[in-house]
Amino acid sequence: MNSPARFPDGFVWGAATAAYQIEGATTEDGRGASIWDTFSATPGNVRDGDTGEPAADHYHRYREDLDLIAELGLGSYRFSIAWPRIQPTGTGRPNQKGLDFYRRLVDGLAERGVSPMATLFHWDLPQELQDRGGWENRDTAARFADYAEIVFDALDIGDWLTINEPKTIVQSGYQFGDHAPGVRDEARAFVACHHLLLAHGLAAQVLHDRHPGRRIGPALNLHPTYPADDTPEAARAARHADGLENRLYLDPIFKGHYPEDTLRWISERGPMRDHILEGDLATISTPIDLLGVQYYTPHFVDGDGERVFKHPTAQAEWLEIYPEGLYDVVTRLTRDYPRVPLVITENGLPTLDEPGPDGRVRDEGRIAFLRDHLAALHRAVEEGARVEGYHVWSLLDNFEWAQGYSQRFGIVYVDYATQKRIPKDSALWYRDVVKTGELR
């Protein structure tokens, strides 16, 4: 870039994490079991037999991590609340020790001048709710609204996210079974999809009713889809993929209906339509105040609907590096859906970089990734996309779900043996972008 790209004054810079990936302390202070505790304890489910214990031990080291956030100059910290810490069985009275932990976290952010953004659900469903049917059980959406009410009332947080990546839960948790709860059933997956979206809508209603002035929305991982060639077959396949990757989640939230072509395809494979009751779509389309946008990768598909990789991939094989996709996502949202504030709530890259002899972690690949994606985002903002802020994924190296500790997405290196934190070169680069608001 010949001249620096300056982001607007007031643009919010942050970093993101998730409870099960960093907290550890999975059996402390009254926390109940989650589906990820069960899934990761089952041999063969997670690489190297890793579990979320102790992860990055954030439960005990959160003050140190808050100091890191402040030292990087971040204005926002997006974290998730572990439902099993608040309601160990998913129902009933709250666990005060769990609430107290998040109160301390929020107070610590306030002391450092950092705004909290809290995610209600980042995949750690209480195991007892799973035993009653999990997200295939409509009652789980109602229980989620009860849980949301507890934390809304207890925590002084202005910006909330409801469900993190419902698509990943549907696809990885229920279709392919490589995430908790490990179901491999397409028909059941889309029933869970509807109840996840219903839970989002119910929680949004609770916040608006009880705390007017606060903001809420979902965090959706959106994959722009493109035909891999110029054939009509590839164009049709890309449209179908767009339905499953994006419109299935955007349309009910913003337009109050499922995309008919996608719903028809799903209905040929299972009973999702039978679970859509009167009033559900009005609930799901409860107006939102912001949209969390998570972008990692595009999907190019051929005429047979098969994914085709046209650009380099990351250590995570699914992550095709294509910065232009971020531009396409936010401009498409601005063009095709009602304008609400957009916040980039995740964007990042895993790398294999380790500390050198001098203790420095030189992760040039991540810096290039972030620079290129921020350049694409800046161009979208310049053209009118209403993007308020950006959160890098992730603040810390952490438990990367089915990949265990083999993939490091953090801008801060975590030595899991000692729990020592080392800001990587990308953290120092990001600190300078945050300080100046400029991308060079």
N, C-alpha and C positions, 0 to 999 in steps of 0.2 A: 504494500500500500504506500503510495507516494506521500500522502498526507494523512494525519490521524483522523479516524472516524470518531466523532464525538457523539456520545449518547445524550439524550435530553437531560436537562437539569431535573433532579428528582427521580431519575431512574434508579430502581432499587437493585442492589447487588447482594446475592446471598449464596448459601450452600444448603444442601439437603441431606437428610439421613432418614433411617427407619428404625423403629424400636428393636425389632427382633435381630436386625443386622448389627447393631452396635451395643445394646445395653448389657447383655449377659444377665447375671443375677436371676436366672430363670425360675428359681425356687425360693427366692428371698422375699421377706416382708409381705407374705400372703398372696403372691402372684400365683394364679392358677395355670394349668397346662394349656398350651395352644396347639392348634393343628400342626404347627411347624415343629414344636417339641416332639410330637408323636412321629411326624413324617421323618425328621432328621435322625431320630433314634432307631429307625427301621433300617437294618443293613441293606445296602445297595441303593438307597434313595439319594444319598448325597455323596459327592466325591470324597474319597479318603475317609469316609465315616464321620465327617465334621458335623458339628451341631452349633446352635447359637449360644453355646456356653464355652468360654466366657465372652466370645465376640471381641469387641474392643473395650469391654469392661466400663462402658460409659456410665453405667448406673453408679459406680463408685468414683469415677474420674470426671464427672460432668463439669466440675468447676474448672479443671484444667482445659477441658474442651471449650468451655465458654471463653476462657482467656484466649485460646487460639482464634476463635471467631472474632473477638475484639481486636486482636493483633493484626488480623488480616483486613480490618476495617469494614467488615461486612455490616450491612444495614438490616439484613433479614436472615433468620434461621428457620428453615422448614424441618420439622421433626414429626414423628408420629407418636401417638399415645397407644400403649399396649392395652388393648381391651381386657386381657386377663389380669392385668395389674389393678384395674378399676373394679371389675366384676369377675372374680376368679372362675365362676361357673357360667358367666354370660348373662346372669339375671340377678335380681335382688339388690340388697343394700351395697353401697360402695365400700371398697376397702380403703380406709383412710390413709394407710401408709402408701398406697399407690398414688392416691391423689396428692399427698404431701410431696412425693418425689417430683411430680410435674409442677406443683406450685413453686418448689425451690428452683426448678429449671427456669420457669417463666420469670420469677423474681430476679434470678441471676442475669437473664437476658436484659431485663429492664435496667438493672444496675449498670450494665455495660452499654446501654443505649442501642440495643439491638431489638428489632421487632420480631415477635414470634409468629410463625405460621404453622398451625397444627393440623395434622392429618388424623382423622378419626380412625381410619382402618387401613393399615398397610399389611394385610394378608394374615395377621395372627389371630384368627378366630378362636375363641375359647373352645377347647376340645369337647366340653359337655354339650355345647350347641351343635357341634358336628355330630355328636352321638345321637342327636335328635333330628338329624337330617341336613344340618348345615344350610348352605344357601339354596338347596333344593326345597327347603321347608319355608313356606311363606312367613311363618311366625318369626324367623330369624330377622327379617326386615323390621318387624315391630320391636323386637328386643334391641336391635341396633338403635332405634329411635329413643328407647329408654336410656340406653348407655350414653347416647349423645346428649340428652338432657342433663344427665349427671355432670358431665365434664363441661358443658356450656355454662352451667351455673357455678361450677367450682373454680374455673380458670379464667383469668382476665386476658383474653386473647381476642383480637379484633378480626383476624382473618383465619377462616377454617376451610379445610378440604375434607370432603366426605369420604369417598371410596378411592383408594389409589389403584389406578389401572384395572378397572373391572375386566377389560379384555384379557389381560394376562391371567387373571383368576379363571376366566372362562376357558381360555385356550390351554394354558399350562397346567392348571389345577384340575380341570374337568374333561378336556378333550384328549390331551396327550399324557396326562398323569405324571409329568416330570416335576411338578410342584405339589405342595399340599393342597387338597387332601389326597391327591394321587388317584383320582377317578379317570378312567378311560372310556367315556361314553358321550358321544356327541349329543344325543337327545337330552341327556341330563344336564349337559353343559349349558344349553340355551335356556332351560328352566332356571338354572342358577343365575344366568345373565339377567333375566327379568327381575328376579328378586333383589339382585344387587342394585339395579337402577331404582327399584322401588324404595329400597333402604336409603339411597341417596336423597330421593325426593322427600321422604318422611323426615329425615334429619334437617333438611333445608327448611321445612315448615316449622319444625321445633325452634330453630334458631330465630327465624323471623318473628315468630309469635312471642318468644320469651326475651329476646335481646335485639330489638330493632336498632339498626345502625351498624351492627356487626355484618361481616360479609362471609359468604359461603359459596362453594362450588365444588365440582368434582376435579380429580386429577386424571386426565385421559392421556394415554400414550397413543399418539396418532402416527400412522405410517402412511405417508403419501404413496399411492400406487400408480405405476406407470406401465404401459405396454412395453415389452422388451423388444418389440420389432414393429414394423408398420402394417402388419396384417389386421384385417377386421377381427379375426379370432382373438388376437392379443388385446385389442381394444376392449372387446366384450369381457375377456377374462379380467382385465384391469378394473373394469367397472364392477364386476362381481366381487373382486378382492376388496375394492374400496367399501363396498357395503358391509363386509364382515369386519374389516379393520377399522373403519371410521364412522360410516353413517349409522350403523347399528347402535352406536352410543350417542352420537351427536344429535341425530334427528329426534329421538324421543325427548331428550333434554331440552332442545331448543324449539322444536316444532310440534311436539305433542303427539307424534306418531312414529311407529317404526317404518323404515323404508320398505315399501311393499314388495319390491323385487327380492330383497333379502329375507323378509319375513316369509314369503312364499317358499323360498328355497329351504329355510329352516323348518317350515311346517311339513314339508315332504319327508323330514327326517326325525321328527319328534313332536312332543305335545306342548311346545312353548306357548302357542296361541291359546291353548285351553287355560293357561294360567294367567292370562291377561284379563283381569276382572274390571267391571265398570268402575271408573274413577281412577284406575291405576295410572293411566297416561297423564291425566290432569295432575296427579301427585308428582310423577316423574318430571313433568315440565314446569314445576314450581319455579318461578323466576330465580335465576342465580345472579350473584353479584360479581363473580369473577370466574374465570376458567383456568385451571392449571393445565398447562400444555407440556407434555413430555415427549421429546423427540430424540431418537437414537438412529433410526435407520429407515431407508425407503424400502419398498417392495416393487421390484420389476417382475412381471409375469409374462410367460409366453402364451401361445394360443391354447395350450392344454391346461393353463392355470398354474403351471409350475413356476416356482420362484427361480429367477435367473440373477446371478450376481454380475454386475457390470463395473464395479469399482472395488478397490482394496477392502479387505475386511480386517477387523480388529482381532485381538486374542479371543474375544467372544465371537465365535464363528458366525452368529446371526447378525452381527453388527457390521453392516456395509457402510463405509464412510462416505457420506454424500451430503456436504453442508447445504447444498442448494435445496435439499428437502425441508430444512427448517424454514427457509424463505417461503417455500411453496405452502407449507402447513399454515403459517400465520397469515399469509395473504389470502389463502382460501377461506380461512375462518372469517376474516374481515369481509370478504366478498359474499360468502354464501350463508352466513348465519347472523342472527341479531348481534349487534355490537355490544359486547361486554368487555371489561378489562381483561386482558390476557396476561398471565404470568407464566414464564417458563419455569417449571418446577423441577424438571430434571433434564440434564444433557451432559453426557460425559463418556469416558472411554477407559477400558481397563488396559493396563500396561504391565510389563514384567519387570520394570526397573527396580533395582535394589540399591541400598546405600553403597557408595564407593568407599575407598580407603579413607577419604576425608570426611565421611559421614554424610555427604551430599547425595541427594537422589535426583539424578538428571533425567527427567522424563520429557524430552523434547517432543516426542510423539504426541503426548497429551497437550502440550502447549500449542502445537500446530493445529490439532483438532479443535481446541477451544477458540483459537484465533479465527480460524476459517468459519466456524459456526457463528461466532459473534459478528463477523463481517456480514454474513448472510442475514442475520437478525437485524443488524443496523440498517441494511438496505431496505428491509421490509418496514422498519419503523419510519424511515425517511419517506416511504411511499404511503404512509398513513395507517399502518397496522397499529392498533392500540395495545401496545405491549408495555406493561408497567415495570417489569423486573425480570431478573434472570437468576436462577439457582443452579450452580454447578452440582452435578452428581459425581462424587459425593465428598463431603467434608473429610471423612476418614476411610481408610481401608477397612473392610468389614466382611461379614459372612455373606457371601454372594449366592444365597439360596442353594440350588442344587449343585452349584460349583464349589461350595464350601469356601475355603480360604485361598483357593487357587487363582482367583482373579482379583486384582486390586484396582478399584475405581477411584480411590481417594486422592485428593490433592495433598493430604497429609498421610505420610507413611506410618503404619502401626507395626512395630515389632511385636508379634503376638506372644513371644516368649517372655518379654519384659514389660509389654504394654507401653513402651516408650513411643512418643509421638515425634516425628521429624517432618516439618513442612518440606514438601518436594519443591523442585524448581517451579513447577506449575503453580503452586500456592503463592510463591513470591511474585511470579509474573501476574497472577490474578490480583494480588494485593495492589500492584501498581495500576492495573486497569481500574480497579475500584476507586483508588485514590484520585485518579485524574479524570475518570469517565471517558477516557480515550483509548482507542484501539490502534496500535501502531504496527 
